[in-house]
């Protein structure tokens, strides 16, 4: 059984970009593999969180657009009723 992996830094903890994961000495081949895997996981988590944030932003903008269109549609119906 292999040693447990080092914890992957979260987006809030790591700043803008994930940093190197703490682990065994750089000359250890197994440690290098573990660090590479931890870095891949950190990058994946970072990309996933960024993609989720962009999706939330797009959803908010879509909701605002639909609310604006609904309001404008209501104004148009009132205008037609006055004619």
C-alpha positions, 0 to 999 in steps of 0.5 A: 500500500502506498503512502497517502497523498498530500492534501491538494490546496483549494482555490481559496487557499492557493490564491490565483494558481495552485502552488507546488504540493508539499511532499517527499524530497525532489530526488525521490522518483515516487515522490515526484510522481506523487507531486505530479499527480497532486499538481494535476489534481490541483489544476483540475480542481482549479479549472473545475471551480473556475468553470463553475464560477463562469457558469454561475455568472452566465446564469445570472446574466441570462436571468437578468436578461429574461427579467428585462425582456419580461418587463419590456413585454409588459410595457408593450402590452400596456401600450397596446391596451392604450390604443 
